[in-house]
């Protein structure tokens, strides 16, 4: 399963039973934590996130509502006896901040933290199935979005044709890579007779705190699911630009121009108790928009 669970959808101030930004991206056996605002641990407990499965944490920028929950989470890992390594990807200064917390409290963690400083657009993590990269967004301090994209998938085998042509199972891996099968008599059996097209490649883009910036569009083009901050309703465009944030219609325009499959919007200002107008304004530009509601899980699919 490839999905996103929202732990926090508010901006700087926890209010209206909403919490600062945090979410978990699930990809089969992996759980990736994206931002870690205040209250993230409590939200993990509330929504039954298996926190010990998290090995990689991605912090978009160093405004507190995106990382103030991290020192507590790291300490809790130690108190709970974690021994498995942890990888953190963030702007460079976070390593010093965490080191100061650990030093001030005289903490000895029973596990190793590997920090990767984000100072340019690059691939942060990859394995055989997925690649996670970062891209710059436009905020008041250096800030990064994250793109989760599956790698090319193997062809699917056609069981009926495999039996019909008596293809040995030892050749199946090569069929999945696109090879034709050659019989002992030299007959070539075309790969297309023996396989089906692969499953489509899926992708998810997390656009962290940012003012409206069309350079983001090419970074998230054709993503199946895009998260984009919408701190303000569209009437507050000037305030949004001044503070490095976006409005409902601006986020929706990014999704529309990027040909996204679906948009979820979050990072709501605490000045708004009700969120209905956020959805109405965004859907006027990009119909397939949903609110990023805490506790909700959004499946990434075609």
C-alpha positions, 0 to 999 in steps of 0.5 A: 500500500502507498498512502499518506496519513495526516497527523497534523494539519494546522499552522503554527498554533495548535488550535481548534483540536488541530495540530502542527504539521506532520504526516506519515507516508506508508509504502509497503513495509516502510513508514516515512515521517514527514515533518514532526510538529508539536504533538506528533507523538500523541497523534501517533498514539491516537491514530495507531501509527507503529512508530518503531517502523519509522526509520527515515524522517524528513524535515522540510524547514526549521520553523518550529511547527514543523520540527518541535516534536522531534526532540521529544520523539527522539528521546522517547525512542531512547526511553523505549529502548530503540537500538535500530539506526534512524536517518534524518534529512533536514536543513543543516542546522537541525543536527546542531539543535538536536545535539544541543538538546541531547547535551543539555539533558545529558541524554545517551541514546541507545541508537545511532542517528544519521543526519543528511543535510539538505542544501540542494535538490537531490535524491535523499533515499532510494531502494529497489522500489521507490525514490525520495527526492527534495525540491526547493519551495519559496518560504521565508527561510530555506524550505524543501518539498519532498517527492516520493516516486516509485521506480519502474515496475517489472512486467506482469506474467501471463500464467495462461500463456506461460503454460501454453508455451511451456516456459520454464519458471527459471526464465520468469525473472528475465521475462519480467525484464522484457526478454523474449524467450527462445526455445531449444529449436530456436523459435522466438516467443515474443515477450508481449505474448507472455506478459502484461504491462506493468502496474502504473508508477505512482507518486506523491508530492509534499509541498511544504510551506511556500508562497505561490511559485510556478517553478514547483509545477514542473517538480510535481507534474503528473503526481497522483497525489499532491499535498500543498499548504493553504494557510489562508483563504484567497482574500488574504493573498497579500498576507500569504505572500508577505509571510511566505504562504499560499492561499486556497486558489493558489494551491489549487492552481499548482495542482491544476497546472501540474496535472495532478491526480488529486490535491489535499490541502492543509497547514490551515491558519488558526484564525479559521475555526471552520474549514468548509470555505477552504474546500469550496475555494480550492475546488472552484479551481481544481475539483479533485481537492480534499481537506487534509484531515487529521487521522485520515489516510489518503490512498495514492492510486491512479 
